């Protein structure tokens, strides 16, 4: 059996366009408690069922007054009581009177403003008001935050702590959200051993299923490790059929040009390949396709290549399927700490560590996971010849922010 060469390699941006076009969004929904909803996506519009706040309230500690009584200051107003949060003052504030009031407390009848405590002085049963206020000063009207009957949030909104706060203010205890995409993870290769077993000759522990699992968890997916498949066509087909029970199947290894690398052949037989081979280094063997209603990713077997390409290609597919906002990569401009030259026929992702404000290469080989372990981010070198002198400014895409 001969080596199977790649066809024409897909440029990164074209590959991402295909992923965007071919990846569907989840449609199923589920009801969950609101305290578990941060990071999820609303599956229903939220309409205010009542005004928030439901009553006019003080926005400062001080004294509730009639604003007209403060037109000339200083002035003395009779103190008729106190209003604290959680209670209701039964009386009315008349001309020449004031009521002690705490922030958030309902405004009493008759009062239309609050004088801050800093601009007052207590004298027995009276309060000396030292600064005038206008109607509505230092208070919130009913519905100032949310008005009954208005749409507060739309279906598809990403739930942040602030969104959760609005749901809580409206009295929700649970909410409808879109389900997380279910993602099956498979490793392959006779050299891969599961954790907890002794390493045989020529074996290494499974790394990729763990790094893939973390990327999936952090980007809206529900991962499930499905084990290590044998490197033969029938085993691969069984795993592919198993993956068809999930929204996405991610396979590491078995997608390069080796004699035993039969993954692409199995996909072609059972499903459809959108691209196989990308013009990036590391990660050339990456595959993207479809098997029935399941999106399939074939990731390189080398740990650094697998993790790097999961950030580049798997992550945007996951986030689109989960209806999450696109990942906002933070980029910084810093000088390179040590110059180097590079030449290649593919875009190169060079992992770097930032020390004392400078970027230093930490990339070793595609099989060395510590190329990612100690990386703060990466720089992208274009196709062709690149020469960086010490001190040249480079753009670093940060990985962990």
Buried (B, 14 or more C-beta within 10 A) or exposed (E): EEEBEBEEBBBBEEBBEBBEEBBEEBEEBEEBEBEEBEBBBBBBEBEBEBBBBEEBBBBBBBBBBBBEBBEEBEBBBEBBBBBEEEEEBEEEBEEBBBBBBBEBBBBBEBBBBBBBBEBBEEEEEBBBBBEBBEEBBBBBEBBBBBEEEEEBBEBEBBBEEEBBEBBEBBEBEBBBBBBBBBBBBBBBBEBBBEEEEEEEEEBEEBBBBBBBBEBBBEBBBBBEBBBBBBBBBEBBBBBBBBBBEBBBBBBBBBBBBBEBBBBBBBBEEBBEBBBBBBBBBBBBBBBBBBBEEBBBBBBBBBBBBBBBBBBBBBBBBBBBBBBBEEEEEEEBEBBBBEEEEBEBEBBBBBBBBBEEEBBBBBBEEBBBBEBBEEBBBBBBBEBEEBEBEEEEEBEBBBBEE
